[in-house]
Amino acid sequence: MQFLGFPRPDGSVGIRNYVAVLPGGLIATKICQFVPGTKTICTPNHGAGMTSRDREAVARLLIGLGRNPNVAAVLVHNASPGAGYPELSLERLTREIAKSGKPVEFLDVAEDAGGGLMSIARGVAIARELVRQASRVRREPFGLGQLVLGVKCGASDPTSGIAGNPAVGYLFDRVVDAGGVALFGETTEIIGAETVLARRAVDDATAGKILAAARFVEERALSVGEDIRTINPVPANIAAGITTLEEKSLGAIHKAGHHPIAGALAYGERPPGRGLYFVDNWMNHLSIFPGYAAAGAQLTIFQLGGGGIPQRVLLDPSPAVVAPLLWATANPSTAERCREGIDYYSGTVITGDETPTEAGQRFVDLVLDIASGTLTRGETMDYADPAEIYRLDPVF
């Protein structure tokens, strides 16, 4: 099984061919508006008032987005210098991204006596040339094992655990079988099933990290007077037919497939090898998908139920900035009401029109098609909500 992708100097393979402008902000946004083929992250805070742990998470995110295989080149600017914190120095970002071997240009706005407008003009000129150079890269055939995928599920209902998440699990199994990387997380969504996952860990250290991540979330909720097991599942999940947190979590972890868990990663952390990895992150798609892209995912997947939002019309592109978002569901109502946004439907397993293997293989074929250049439905929209960064600590 093969797809057509863009070879990168570090041996990774892109399924898209962007130029990233980092970090975000006014100058980056205007450059990207002027130059097709460029991407930037829209986020309101690049470090001010954060703890050192959270600033490091921001740095991992920005460096990881620059190193993502879908990025052919990067323009780094210092118009948003991270309030002078060393973790977010532009020299560090430039140095770490350049380790990927891709072209990295630096825009020093202090050189422009004319202020921001002059910097935008100079940045546009640099970005245009980088995009032109990137356009010379041609797609080549690569195996399924070159893919890195990240997934979350949301608006969960019984169809999620019965067919939707198992279809993702089948896809993940095939990717890992081929030597690829599969990323799953949502720590709040494993509570009640964390011991099941821990038994799949390749070693005690990985098992310990999975259990510790779940315990941290429970303890943090208790510290503010809440019991995570009474506030999750959320009312929409309950209205859709899910009764307990354990029931929700046991359905959610089906998306992890059946392979051993090779490691447990922090938000935005790149996996040290191939295989299946648990990522300690939150369930909000505006934060989880940028983190997956920073970890190297070329494609992200949102497996959607129907809990509380059967009327939703999906016109959402990807908050992962440089990695497309594929919307999937097994809920027939969601598939019908959101047909202009859903890319893949596995409710055929529930109706008996396909076996789980047939539906899963159709998912694999679709992913290979998208990896070869076919746009997801969300990619046809020129809009994105601001991305969020998953932080563990308060902002001061």
C-alpha positions as CSV (number, residue, x, y, z in Angstrom):
1,M,0.0,0.0,0.0
2,Q,1.5,3.3,-1.1
3,F,0.9,7.0,-1.4
4,L,2.5,9.8,-3.2
5,G,4.4,12.2,-0.9
6,F,7.1,14.8,-0.7
7,P,10.5,13.6,0.4
8,R,12.2,15.7,3.1
9,P,16.0,16.0,4.0
10,D,15.5,14.2,7.4
11,G,14.0,11.1,5.8
12,S,10.4,12.0,6.7
13,V,7.6,12.4,4.0
14,G,5.1,15.2,3.6
15,I,1.6,14.8,2.3
16,R,1.3,18.6,1.8
17,N,4.0,21.1,0.8
18,Y,3.7,24.3,2.9
19,V,6.0,27.1,4.0
20,A,5.4,27.9,7.7
21,V,5.7,31.4,9.1
22,L,6.5,31.2,12.9
23,P,5.5,32.3,15.4
24,G,2.0,33.7,14.7
25,G,0.9,37.3,15.1
26,L,0.1,40.2,12.9
27,I,3.2,40.0,10.6
28,A,2.9,36.3,10.1
29,T,-0.8,36.5,9.4
30,K,-0.4,39.2,6.8
31,I,2.5,37.4,5.1
32,C,0.2,34.3,4.8
33,Q,-2.7,36.3,3.5
34,F,-0.4,37.6,0.7
35,V,1.4,34.4,-0.2
36,P,-0.5,31.2,-1.1
37,G,1.1,28.1,0.2
38,T,2.1,29.6,3.5
39,K,0.7,28.7,7.0
40,T,1.0,30.2,10.5
41,I,-0.5,29.4,13.9
42,C,-3.0,31.8,15.3
43,T,-2.8,31.7,19.1
44,P,-3.2,34.6,21.6
45,N,-0.2,33.9,23.8
46,H,3.4,33.0,23.1
47,G,4.6,32.7,26.7
48,A,3.9,35.8,28.7
49,G,2.9,35.0,32.3
50,M,3.4,31.2,31.9
51,T,5.4,28.9,34.0
52,S,8.7,27.5,32.6
53,R,6.9,24.1,32.1
54,D,4.2,25.7,29.9
55,R,6.7,27.9,28.0
56,E,8.6,24.7,27.2
57,A,5.3,23.3,25.8
58,V,4.9,26.4,23.6
59,A,8.4,26.0,22.4
60,R,7.9,22.3,21.6
61,L,4.8,23.2,19.7
62,L,6.4,25.9,17.5
63,I,9.6,23.9,16.8
64,G,7.5,20.8,16.1
65,L,5.2,22.7,13.6
66,G,8.3,23.9,11.8
67,R,9.8,20.4,11.7
68,N,6.5,18.8,10.5
69,P,7.0,16.7,7.3
70,N,4.3,18.8,5.6
71,V,6.5,21.9,5.9
72,A,9.0,22.4,3.1
73,A,10.6,25.5,4.5
74,V,10.2,27.9,7.4
75,L,10.3,31.7,7.9
76,V,11.0,32.6,11.5
77,H,10.4,36.2,12.7
78,N,11.0,38.0,16.0
79,A,8.0,40.3,16.1
80,S,6.6,38.1,18.9
81,P,9.7,37.4,21.0
82,G,8.0,35.4,23.8
83,A,8.5,38.2,26.3
84,G,12.3,37.5,26.2
85,Y,12.1,34.1,27.8
86,P,15.0,31.8,26.9
87,E,12.7,28.9,26.1
88,L,11.1,30.9,23.3
89,S,14.1,32.7,21.9
90,L,14.0,33.0,18.1
91,E,17.5,31.8,17.9
92,R,16.5,28.5,19.6
93,L,13.5,28.1,17.4
94,T,15.6,28.6,14.3
95,R,18.4,26.3,15.4
96,E,16.0,23.5,16.4
97,I,13.9,23.7,13.2
98,A,17.0,23.8,11.0
99,K,18.0,20.4,12.4
100,S,15.4,18.9,10.0
101,G,17.6,20.0,7.1
102,K,14.9,22.2,5.5
103,P,15.5,25.8,4.5
104,V,14.9,28.2,7.4
105,E,15.0,32.0,6.9
106,F,15.0,34.6,9.7
107,L,13.1,37.9,9.6
108,D,14.5,40.4,12.0
109,V,12.0,43.2,12.3
110,A,14.5,45.4,14.1
111,E,16.2,45.9,10.7
112,D,13.2,47.7,9.3
113,A,13.2,51.4,10.2
114,G,9.8,51.7,8.5
115,G,8.1,49.5,11.2
116,G,5.7,46.6,10.7
117,L,4.6,47.5,7.2
118,M,8.2,47.3,6.0
119,S,8.7,44.0,7.8
120,I,5.6,42.5,6.2
121,A,6.8,43.6,2.7
122,R,10.2,42.0,3.3
123,G,8.6,38.9,4.8
124,V,6.3,38.6,1.8
125,A,9.3,38.7,-0.5
126,I,11.1,36.0,1.5
127,A,8.0,33.8,1.7
128,R,7.4,34.1,-2.1
129,E,10.8,32.7,-2.8
130,L,10.5,29.9,-0.3
131,V,7.1,28.9,-1.8
132,R,8.6,28.9,-5.2
133,Q,11.5,26.7,-4.1
134,A,9.1,24.3,-2.4
135,S,7.0,24.0,-5.6
136,R,10.0,22.3,-7.2
137,V,9.6,19.3,-4.9
138,R,7.8,16.4,-6.7
139,R,5.7,13.7,-5.1
140,E,7.2,10.2,-5.0
141,P,5.7,6.8,-4.0
142,F,6.1,5.8,-0.3
143,G,4.7,3.0,1.8
144,L,2.0,3.3,4.4
145,G,4.7,3.0,7.1
146,Q,5.9,6.6,6.4
147,L,2.6,8.0,7.8
148,V,2.2,9.5,11.3
149,L,-1.4,9.9,12.3
150,G,-3.1,11.5,15.3
151,V,-6.7,11.0,16.4
152,K,-9.3,12.3,18.9
153,C,-12.9,11.4,19.4
154,G,-15.7,13.8,20.4
155,A,-19.4,14.1,20.9
156,S,-19.2,10.4,21.8
157,D,-22.3,8.2,21.7
158,P,-22.8,4.4,21.4
159,T,-21.9,4.5,17.7
160,S,-18.4,5.8,18.6
161,G,-17.5,2.7,20.6
162,I,-19.4,0.2,18.4
163,A,-18.1,1.2,14.9
164,G,-16.4,4.7,14.8
165,N,-13.5,4.2,17.1
166,P,-12.9,0.5,16.0
167,A,-12.6,1.7,12.4
168,V,-9.8,4.1,13.5
169,G,-8.3,1.3,15.5
170,Y,-8.2,-0.9,12.3
171,L,-6.5,2.0,10.5
172,F,-3.9,2.4,13.3
173,D,-3.2,-1.3,13.3
174,R,-2.4,-1.3,9.6
175,V,-0.2,1.8,9.9
176,V,1.8,0.4,12.8
177,D,2.0,-3.0,11.0
178,A,3.6,-1.1,8.1
179,G,6.2,0.6,10.4
180,G,4.3,3.9,10.8
181,V,3.4,6.0,13.9
182,A,-0.1,6.3,15.5
183,L,-0.8,8.9,18.2
184,F,-3.8,8.8,20.5
185,G,-4.5,10.6,23.8
186,E,-7.2,12.7,25.5
187,T,-6.2,11.8,29.1
188,T,-9.7,12.7,30.4
189,E,-11.1,10.1,28.0
190,I,-9.1,7.2,29.4
191,I,-10.0,7.6,33.0
192,G,-11.8,4.4,34.0
193,A,-9.9,2.4,31.4
194,E,-6.4,3.5,32.2
195,T,-5.5,0.1,33.7
196,V,-6.5,-1.5,30.4
197,L,-4.2,0.7,28.5
198,A,-1.4,0.3,31.0
199,R,-1.4,-3.5,30.5
200,R,-0.7,-2.9,26.8
201,A,2.5,-0.8,27.6
202,V,5.8,-2.2,26.4
203,D,7.4,-1.7,29.8
204,D,6.7,-0.6,33.3
205,A,7.9,2.9,32.7
206,T,5.4,3.5,30.0
207,A,2.6,1.9,32.0
208,G,3.5,4.2,35.0
209,K,3.3,7.3,32.8
210,I,-0.1,6.4,31.5
211,L,-1.4,5.8,35.1
212,A,0.3,8.9,36.4
213,A,-1.3,11.1,33.6
214,A,-4.8,9.8,34.5
215,R,-4.1,10.3,38.2
216,F,-2.9,13.9,37.7
217,V,-6.2,14.8,36.0
218,E,-8.3,13.3,38.7
219,E,-6.3,15.0,41.5
220,R,-6.4,18.3,39.7
221,A,-10.2,18.1,39.5
222,L,-10.4,17.2,43.2
223,S,-8.2,20.2,44.1
224,V,-11.0,22.6,42.9
225,G,-13.8,20.6,44.4
226,E,-14.8,18.5,41.4
227,D,-14.9,14.8,40.8
228,I,-14.0,14.1,37.1
229,R,-16.1,10.9,37.3
230,T,-19.3,13.0,37.9
231,I,-18.6,15.8,35.3
232,N,-17.6,13.4,32.6
233,P,-19.4,12.1,30.6
234,V,-20.8,15.5,29.8
235,P,-24.6,16.1,29.4
236,A,-24.4,15.7,25.6
237,N,-22.8,12.3,26.0
238,I,-25.5,11.2,28.5
239,A,-28.3,12.5,26.2
240,A,-26.8,10.4,23.4
241,G,-26.9,7.2,25.5
242,I,-23.6,7.0,27.4
243,T,-24.2,6.3,31.1
244,T,-20.8,6.3,32.9
245,L,-17.2,7.6,32.5
246,E,-16.0,4.0,32.4
247,E,-18.4,3.2,29.5
248,K,-17.3,6.3,27.6
249,S,-13.6,5.6,28.1
250,L,-13.8,1.9,27.1
251,G,-15.4,3.0,23.9
252,A,-12.9,5.8,23.4
253,I,-9.8,3.6,23.7
254,H,-10.9,1.4,20.7
255,K,-9.4,4.0,18.5
256,A,-5.9,2.9,19.8
257,G,-6.2,-0.4,18.0
258,H,-4.5,-3.5,19.3
259,H,-0.7,-3.0,19.2
260,P,1.5,-2.6,22.3
261,I,1.9,1.0,23.4
262,A,5.5,1.9,22.7
263,G,5.6,5.0,24.8
264,A,3.8,7.9,26.6
265,L,4.5,11.3,25.3
266,A,4.1,14.9,26.6
267,Y,2.0,17.3,24.6
268,G,3.8,18.2,21.3
269,E,6.6,15.7,22.0
270,R,8.0,13.8,19.0
271,P,8.0,10.0,19.3
272,P,11.5,8.5,19.6
273,G,10.6,5.6,17.3
274,R,7.8,4.0,15.3
275,G,4.7,2.3,16.7
276,L,1.7,3.3,18.8
277,Y,2.0,6.1,21.4
278,F,-0.2,7.5,24.1
279,V,-0.1,11.4,24.3
280,D,-0.9,13.2,27.5
281,N,-3.2,15.9,26.2
282,W,-6.6,17.4,26.6
283,M,-9.8,16.7,24.7
284,N,-10.3,20.1,23.1
285,H,-9.6,19.7,19.3
286,L,-8.3,23.3,19.1
287,S,-5.3,22.2,21.3
288,I,-5.0,18.5,20.7
289,F,-4.5,18.7,16.9
290,P,-1.7,21.3,16.9
291,G,0.1,19.1,19.4
292,Y,-0.2,16.1,17.1
293,A,1.2,18.2,14.2
294,A,4.1,19.3,16.4
295,A,4.8,15.6,17.1
296,G,5.1,15.0,13.4
297,A,1.6,13.9,12.3
298,Q,1.0,14.6,8.7
299,L,-2.8,13.9,9.0
300,T,-5.2,14.2,11.9
301,I,-8.5,12.5,12.5
302,F,-11.6,13.6,14.4
303,Q,-13.9,10.6,15.0
304,L,-17.3,12.3,15.7
305,G,-20.3,10.8,17.5
306,G,-23.6,12.6,17.6
307,G,-23.9,13.5,21.3
308,G,-25.7,16.8,21.6
309,I,-24.8,18.2,18.1
310,P,-26.8,16.3,15.4
311,Q,-27.6,19.7,14.0
312,R,-24.0,20.8,13.6
313,V,-22.8,21.7,10.1
314,L,-19.1,20.9,9.9
315,L,-17.2,23.5,7.9
316,D,-14.1,23.3,10.1
317,P,-10.6,23.2,8.5
318,S,-7.7,21.9,10.6
319,P,-6.6,23.6,13.8
320,A,-3.4,21.5,13.3
321,V,-2.2,24.4,11.0
322,V,0.1,22.3,8.7
323,A,-1.7,18.9,9.0
324,P,-5.1,18.4,7.3
325,L,-8.1,17.2,9.4
326,L,-10.2,14.3,8.4
327,W,-13.7,14.1,9.9
328,A,-15.1,10.7,10.5
329,T,-18.3,9.3,12.0
330,A,-20.4,6.2,12.5
331,N,-23.5,8.0,13.4
332,P,-26.0,8.1,10.5
333,S,-27.7,11.3,11.7
334,T,-24.3,13.1,11.9
335,A,-23.3,11.8,8.5
336,E,-26.5,13.1,7.0
337,R,-26.7,16.4,8.7
338,C,-23.0,17.1,8.3
339,R,-22.5,15.6,4.8
340,E,-20.5,18.5,3.5
341,G,-18.0,18.1,6.3
342,I,-17.7,14.4,6.9
343,D,-15.0,12.5,4.9
344,Y,-15.5,9.0,6.2
345,Y,-18.6,7.0,7.4
346,S,-18.4,3.7,9.2
347,G,-22.0,3.3,10.3
348,T,-22.2,0.7,7.5
349,V,-20.9,-1.8,10.1
350,I,-23.9,-1.1,12.4
351,T,-26.4,-1.6,9.5
352,G,-24.6,-4.8,8.4
353,D,-23.7,-3.4,5.0
354,E,-20.0,-3.9,5.6
355,T,-17.9,-6.0,7.9
356,P,-15.5,-4.2,10.3
357,T,-12.6,-5.3,8.2
358,E,-14.2,-4.0,5.0
359,A,-15.0,-0.6,6.6
360,G,-11.5,-0.4,8.0
361,Q,-9.8,-1.2,4.7
362,R,-11.9,1.5,3.1
363,F,-10.6,3.9,5.7
364,V,-7.0,2.9,4.9
365,D,-7.7,3.5,1.2
366,L,-9.1,6.9,1.9
367,V,-6.2,7.9,4.0
368,L,-3.7,6.9,1.3
369,D,-5.8,8.9,-1.2
370,I,-5.7,12.0,1.0
371,A,-2.0,11.5,1.7
372,S,-1.4,11.5,-2.1
373,G,-3.0,14.9,-2.5
374,T,-6.8,14.6,-2.4
375,L,-8.2,17.4,-0.2
376,T,-10.3,16.7,2.9
377,R,-13.6,18.5,2.9
378,G,-12.3,20.9,5.5
379,E,-9.3,21.9,3.3
380,T,-11.7,23.4,0.8
381,M,-12.5,26.2,3.3
382,D,-10.3,29.2,3.9
383,Y,-11.0,29.6,7.6
384,A,-9.6,28.4,10.9
385,D,-10.5,29.1,14.6
386,P,-7.5,30.2,16.7
387,A,-5.5,27.3,17.9
388,E,-5.0,26.7,21.6
389,I,-1.9,25.4,23.5
390,Y,-2.5,22.7,26.1
391,R,-1.0,24.1,29.4
392,L,-0.8,22.4,32.7
393,D,-0.3,25.5,34.9
394,P,-2.1,28.8,35.6
395,V,-1.1,32.0,33.9
396,F,0.2,34.7,36.2
